[in-house]
Amino acid sequence: TTTTTTNNNNNNKSNKNTAKAAPNSKASPKKDKDKDKDKDKGKEKEKEKEEEGIEEKSEGKDKAEDEAEDEAAVVGNSGFHAYLSEVHAENDIHVRNNYLFDVELSAFLQALLVGTPSLEVTQTCTKFFFDAFMHGLGTQRNVEAWRDALCAAFEGNVEASSWMVKEVAERLQNRKSGSWLIQVACDAPSPPIREAGLSIIAVALKSCIQDQREASKLTVWAEAWKKQTTGILMGNGGGPYPSKLENNLAASEDFTGAAGSATGVILSAVNGLIGMAPQFWKASSELLDFIAKLQTSELLREACLASHMHVRLACLCVRANAPEAVRAAFPGPTMAPQIVERLRGGGIGGVGQHAQHMTFAGGFGGVAENDLIASVLGALTGILGVPGTLPAPLHDKGKGSSHNPPLTAEARAAFRYMFDACRGQSKGMDVAGIMTCMRLCNVPQASVSNYTIKGILSKYPSETLKGGEKALTLEGFLKYHSDTAKVQDARVREDLNVFGYRRDLTKREFVEVITDEHGKVELTVEPAEAAARDFWESGPKVAEVGEMGYAIASSLEFWRVVYGVDAGLSTSCVAAFWSGRDTTDFINEVLKELVNATGMWNVNDTVALCGNIFEALVAIPDERREARIEAICQSDREVRGLGIGLFVVAREFAANPSKWGITDQEAVLSYLGLVRQIRKIEAVMTWMDGRPAAWQWMSRWLNGDAANQGRAGGIEGGAADDDDVAVGGGEAFADSDDDDLGVIIVGGAGVEACNGRYGNSGMFDGVGKWTKEVVIDGRTETMCVYRCKLSNNTRRWFFSVVPKGGKPGTDLDIDYYQSQIGGGEGLFPPADGWR
């Protein structure tokens, strides 16, 4: 094309030149012929050149194509084309994200939710939040603003909530891409995002079931779960419980049909998430709080209970230490930490990337782990019907600085009640008031020093009273608890529980603080009794926890974990599991554990655990209470030939310590301490008052009438004539026939004055002492049977004449008999072995 254009231009120029020369031209015919010949030759040459050019172009084209192919091969080997499409896609995503994550777009959509938004607006904003905003890096305040806006949009809006619940359910069943529930629970990059997303879903669920059609479907779904559970129990057993409805019952989860419940689909998915919780344990707090929020709806609570969600939650507390039958039924939530680590090393199918990279430290040590167990307990007790388990915030994070938010109005009111109850007549809370508050909150008095109290008074706002004593002001008291709550939230909530406040900061009105006639500040109802009564008066009375529920509630390992985290919630849990139920077998298992722990290194922990369980059980105000008290105190079930009731073991350990391998008095004192603990419950006191013969022998210990005196030197004074006398002489140490437990009978002694009936005359060395008047060498003396601690830190029992008006255990005593080495650790004189 280029060549042709050039020739034409040349011809035009030639014609123009010819035209200009024409008027003066006088050319001959011969010259014209020569010119024509020259033209023809030129055309032939041009034609030849064109043909040659075409051939050269063809050869050049072939060469260029070959070079292009070689170049393409080189480019392909460099990966340019392989990644080009991906680069373009990422660039497109980047451009779109610049708009989707734009702050102004977020603010614009959020503003549309103000007031009463239409369904279309709510749908658009919800999709924006879950599909775009949730995956960005919004600030916590912005996340909370979105949460509040969407929760307000769904609150009470049945139409919008029904759409939302179906949308979540469809995505769970892969009818639409991107499961919002799984993404929020497992993949969300931060706790605020997880909390916000799950809060929105929770509000939608509770509003959705206000629709009678969905409520009826959920009721059918719950009944289907009961049938499925019954079928498993009646079948071969031992297999895992499913997390969703199966076989012919699965129709209740096909919400596209007439009977299926979209809410049920979501609850089944939550069961599945609980099974995976050990694999993303550190990120599961928001999921557990989500479950607790659902329990404010009675219908949702019953549905969760029917699907055995409470058992799955309880399994998270004990994991591999759950009973064997429970581990077989729920392998997911009982997964051992070492198995979790092994799975984590090889990747976890079905769990988000964020969850896969979470770390897990075996066991439940540390504050963070305790907070998670507290969240489990909150959700668990909520399902069981305990009122007020959803924790209300103690701090208003929407006000003040992010590092120092103020207390909420509800928290301030609760702490003010504590302050007014403990400060007495003072304007502020002085040292005595602080000690009273700590005593009521069960802070060991021995662990509180004057230095600690002075530190509190110097750090927090205080005032000087008349006389120069400093006292904590109300603002100082509030500031102290505000600071403590930031690092020990569970501890502060336990203190509030003592004063009658539930976790949601509502108050049990029957719990009050009074001052008795002696000026001592006391509670009208003990915390354990308050928790049990609260459930009995507000809850369902009897929770249908199922066979697996009772299996784990009978596990001491479960109670060992939960009581180590939150005693208040644990007591409520005991009441919820065992109200209205026969607890005889459970009580005997606890008593058996107590006997077997005697002399073990962890005996104190076991005693504390058993005491908490017994106190919670006797506090339940149902018709079985008296039977429970009877079983705890006087169970005749035997271990190694020994009855295991508290009264029975304490009596036996006190009278025959060597027979049971008791080398000190701590074992007996532990049992007496347990009796004293449950005796704080008024019903136990009433029961004991009707049976004085069963416990009168320990009355002085229960009343705390004990003195501890030491013996300065060894044994001095006269001794009996016989070297190996047997006190009791075949009759053995025993009570009198009239069951007067304050009396001992001695017979068979070589010194006749030592034989006879001795009456109890008080306490010495922490145990009883017995005396009688005798005549020796014409003088009236006081013969005393007592125990004494010697200078080598051993203890022995003695028969001694004690100077009138004096105390036993001095060099002025005249000793007649003493027990053998090792026979002085019991609470009663040994039956034999005297010399």
C-alpha positions, 0 to 999 in steps of 0.5 A, spaced: 500 500 500 505 504 501 509 503 494 502 504 490 501 511 494 508 513 492 508 512 485 501 515 484 504 521 488 510 521 483 505 521 477 501 527 479 508 531 480 510 529 473 503 531 470 504 538 473 510 539 471 508 537 464 502 541 464 506 547 466 511 546 460 506 545 455 505 552 452 512 552 450 513 545 448 515 543 441 517 536 441 518 531 435 514 525 434 521 521 434 522 523 441 515 521 444 516 514 441 523 514 445 519 516 451 514 511 451 519 505 450 523 508 456 516 508 460 515 501 458 522 499 461 521 503 467 514 499 469 517 492 468 523 494 472 518 497 478 514 490 477 520 486 478 522 490 484 515 489 487 515 482 486 522 482 489 519 486 495 513 481 496 518 475 497 522 479 502 516 481 506 514 474 506 521 471 508 521 477 513 514 475 516 516 468 517 522 470 520 519 474 525 513 469 526 519 464 528 522 469 533 516 471 536 515 464 537 522 463 541 520 470 545 513 467 547 517 461 549 522 465 553 516 469 556 512 463 558 518 460 562 519 466 566 512 466 569 509 472 566 503 470 563 502 465 568 501 470 573 498 476 569 491 474 570 492 473 577 496 480 578 490 483 574 485 480 579 489 483 585 489 490 582 481 489 581 480 487 588 485 493 590 481 498 586 474 495 589 477 495 596 479 502 596 471 503 595 468 498 599 473 499 605 472 507 604 470 510 611 465 515 607 462 509 604 461 505 611 458 512 614 453 513 609 451 506 609 451 506 617 447 512 616 441 509 612 440 504 618 438 510 623 430 510 625 426 504 622 430 502 615 426 498 610 427 491 609 432 492 602 436 497 606 437 492 612 439 487 607 444 491 603 447 494 610 447 487 613 451 484 606 456 490 606 458 488 614 459 481 613 461 481 606 466 487 606 466 491 612 468 485 617 474 483 613 477 490 613 481 493 619 475 498 622 477 501 629 473 498 635 469 504 636 467 503 628 465 496 629 461 497 635 457 502 632 456 498 626 454 492 631 449 497 635 446 499 628 444 493 626 442 490 632 437 496 633 435 494 626 433 487 627 431 488 634 423 486 634 423 486 627 420 480 625 421 481 617 428 483 617 430 478 622 427 472 619 430 474 612 437 474 616 436 467 620 434 464 613 440 467 610 445 465 615 442 458 615 442 458 607 450 459 607 451 454 612 448 449 608 452 451 602 446 454 598 450 461 598 457 462 598 460 464 604 458 462 611 457 468 615 456 464 622 463 460 620 466 466 618 465 470 624 466 465 629 472 462 626 475 467 621 474 474 624 481 477 625 479 480 632 475 479 638 471 486 637 469 483 630 467 476 632 463 479 638 459 484 633 458 479 628 455 474 633 451 479 637 447 481 630 446 474 629 443 473 636 439 479 636 436 476 629 435 469 632 431 472 638 427 476 634 425 471 629 422 466 633 417 472 635 414 469 629 409 463 631 410 459 625 418 459 626 417 458 633 412 452 632 418 449 627 423 450 632 419 446 637 418 441 633 426 441 631 427 440 639 422 434 639 426 431 634 432 432 638 429 428 643 427 422 639 434 422 636 437 422 643 432 417 645 434 412 639 441 413 640 441 411 648 436 405 645 441 403 640 448 400 640 450 406 644 458 408 645 457 412 638 458 419 637 452 423 638 451 427 632 451 435 632 445 435 627 438 431 626 439 425 621 436 420 617 428 421 617 429 427 622 433 431 618 426 434 615 426 438 621 432 442 618 430 443 611 427 449 612 425 450 604 420 445 606 414 446 610 416 443 617 424 445 617 426 450 622 432 455 619 433 457 627 434 449 628 439 449 622 443 455 626 443 451 633 446 445 630 451 449 627 453 451 633 453 444 636 458 443 631 462 449 633 463 447 640 465 440 637 471 444 634 472 449 640 478 445 642 481 447 635 480 454 636 480 455 644 483 461 645 478 465 640 472 461 642 470 466 648 465 470 643 462 464 641 461 462 648 458 469 650 453 468 644 450 462 646 449 465 653 445 471 650 441 466 646 438 463 653 434 469 655 429 466 650 426 461 654 424 457 647 431 458 645 434 455 651 429 449 651 432 448 644 439 448 646 437 443 652 434 438 647 440 438 643 445 436 648 448 443 648 449 443 655 453 437 655 458 439 649 459 445 653 461 441 660 465 437 656 470 443 654 471 444 662 474 437 663 476 435 656 480 428 656 478 427 663 471 426 662 468 420 663 469 414 658 462 414 656 462 422 655 468 422 651 465 416 646 459 420 645 462 427 644 469 426 641 470 433 639 469 437 645 473 432 649 479 432 645 486 432 649 490 438 648 496 433 645 491 431 639 489 438 638 497 440 637 497 434 632 492 436 628 494 443 628 501 441 625 497 437 619 492 442 618 485 442 620 479 441 615 473 446 616 476 450 620 478 457 618 486 460 617 485 464 623 483 459 628 488 454 625 494 459 627 491 459 634 496 457 640 493 452 645 497 451 652 494 444 655 491 445 661 487 451 664 492 455 668 492 462 667 487 468 667 486 467 660 484 460 661 480 461 667 476 467 663 474 462 658 472 457 663 467 462 666 464 463 659 463 456 659 460 456 665 456 462 664 453 459 657 452 452 661 448 455 667 444 459 662 442 453 658 440 449 665 435 455 667 439 459 672 437 466 672 442 472 670 448 469 668 449 473 662 454 478 664 453 485 664 459 490 663 462 493 669 465 498 665 462 503 660 467 503 654 463 508 650 466 513 655 472 516 657 479 513 655 480 506 652 485 505 657 481 508 663 473 507 662 468 509 668 464 504 671 457 503 668 451 506 672 449 499 674 456 497 677 456 503 681 450 502 684 452 495 686 459 497 689 455 503 693 451 497 696 457 494 698 460 500 701 454 502 705 453 495 708 460 494 710 462 502 713 458 501 719 457 508 722 463 511 719 462 516 714 468 513 710 470 505 710 475 505 715 480 499 717 475 495 720 470 496 715 475 494 710 476 488 714 469 486 714 468 487 707 474 482 706 471 477 711 464 477 708 468 476 701 471 470 704 478 473 703 483 469 708 484 474 714 491 471 715 493 473 708 491 481 709 496 485 713 496 492 715 501 494 710 496 491 705 490 495 708 495 502 708 497 501 701 489 501 699 488 507 703 494 511 701 493 509 693 485 511 693 481 517 695 481 517 702 479 522 708 481 523 715 476 521 721 476 524 728 482 521 731 486 521 725 484 514 722 484 514 715 478 512 711 476 510 704 471 514 701 466 512 696 470 514 690 476 511 693 472 504 694 469 505 687 476 506 684 479 500 687 474 496 684 474 499 677 482 497 677 481 490 680 475 489 675 480 490 669 485 485 671 480 480 675 473 480 673 471 474 675 474 475 682 470 482 683 463 478 680 464 473 686 465 479 691 458 482 688 455 475 688 456 474 696 452 481 696 446 478 692 448 480 685 448 476 679 452 476 673 447 481 670 448 485 676 440 484 678 440 483 685 437 477 689 432 481 694 432 476 699 440 477 700 441 483 705 447 485 710 445 486 717 448 488 724 447 483 729 446 484 737 453 484 738 455 489 732 457 484 727 456 485 720 453 478 717 449 476 711 442 474 712 443 468 707 449 465 705 452 465 698 451 458 697 444 458 699 442 464 695 444 461 689 440 454 690 434 458 692 435 463 686 435 457 681 429 454 685 425 460 685 426 463 678 428 457 674 425 451 672 426 447 678 428 440 674 432 441 668 432 435 663 439 434 663 439 427 660 443 421 661 450 424 659 448 430 663 448 426 669 454 422 667 458 429 667 455 432 673 457 426 677 464 427 675 469 430 680 474 432 675 468 437 672 467 440 679 474 440 680 475 445 674 469 449 675 470 451 682 477 453 681 474 458 677 468 461 679 465 458 686 458 462 685 456 460 678 459 453 680 454 452 686 448 455 681 450 449 676 450 444 682 443 446 684 441 446 676 444 439 675 441 436 682 435 439 684 429 434 685 434 429 683 436 423 687 443 424 689 445 418 694 450 415 689 453 422 687 454 424 695 457 417 696 462 418 690 464 424 693 465 421 700 469 416 698 474 420 694 474 424 701 476 418 705 481 416 699 484 423 699 486 422 707 494 422 707 495 424 700 499 430 698 492 434 695 488 432 701 486 440 702 484 441 695 480 435 695 477 437 702 475 444 699 472 441 693 468 436 697 466 442 702 463 446 696 459 441 693 456 438 700 454 446 701 451 447 695 447 440 695 444 441 702 442 448 700 437 446 695 430 447 698 427 441 695 423 435 698 430 431 698 434 436 702 433 432 708 435 425 705 441 429 702 443 431 709 442 425 712 447 421 707 452 426 707 453 426 715 451 419 716 452 415 710 453 407 712 456 406 705 463 403 707 470 403 704 475 399 707 470 397 712 469 404 714 463 408 714 464 414 710 459 419 712 462 425 715 460 424 723 462 416 722 469 418 719 470 423 724 468 419 730 472 413 728 479 417 726 478 421 733 477 415 737 482 410 733 487 414 729 493 408 729 488 403 726 487 408 720 494 410 719 492 417 722 499 420 724 496 427 726 490 431 728 489 434 721 485 429 718 479 429 724 480 437 724 478 437 716 472 433 717 470 437 723 471 443 718 466 440 713 461 439 718 462 446 720 461 449 713 455 445 712 452 447 718 452 454 716 446 452 712 440 453 717 436 447 714 443 443 716 442 446 723 435 444 724 437 437 722 442 437 727 438 440 733 433 434 732 439 429 733 444 431 738 446 424 740 450 423 733 454 429 734 454 432 741 461 429 742 464 434 737 460 440 739 466 444 742 470 443 736 464 446 732 463 452 737 471 453 736 472 452 744 479 450 743 486 452 747 493 450 744 498 449 750 505 446 750 509 442 754 515 445 756 519 439 758 519 431 758 515 427 763 516 428 770 513 426 777 511 419 779 509 413 775 504 407 775 507 401 778 506 396 772 510 397 766 505 395 761 498 397 763 492 397 759 487 402 760 480 399 759 482 393 761 478 389 756 472 394 756 475 398 751 474 406 751 467 407 750 461 412 751 457 411 757 450 407 756 446 413 756 450 416 750 453 422 754 458 423 749 462 428 754 464 422 758 469 417 758 470 410 762 477 408 764 478 401 767 483 396 768 489 401 771 494 398 776 493 405 780 486 404 782 485 412 782 485 412 775 479 408 774 472 410 773 468 415 770 471 422 767 467 428 765 469 433 759 472 439 762 473 443 756 479 443 751 486 443 751 491 442 745 485 443 740 482 437 743 478 435 749 480 433 756 477 429 762 477 430 769 475 427 776 476 428 783 480 422 786 483 421 793 490 420 793 494 419 800 488 422 804 488 428 799 483 430 794 486 431 787 484 432 780 486 427 776 486 429 768 486 425 762 489 430 756 493 430 750 500 434 750 505 437 745 512 435 747 518 439 746 520 434 740 514 436 737 510 429 738 504 428 742 502 424 747 496 422 752 497 423 759 493 421 766 496 426 771 494 429 777 494 437 776 495 442 781 488 445 783 487 451 779 493 450 774 493 448 767 495 441 765 502 440 761 507 443 766 512 440 770 508 441 776 503 435 774 504 428 777 504 423 771 501 416 772 500 414 765 502 416 758 500 413 751 505 410 747 509 414 741 505 415 735 498 414 740 497 421 741 495 424 735 487 422 735 482 427 738 480 421 744 485 417 748 487 411 745 483 404 748 490 401 749 497 402 749 498 405 755 504 405 760 
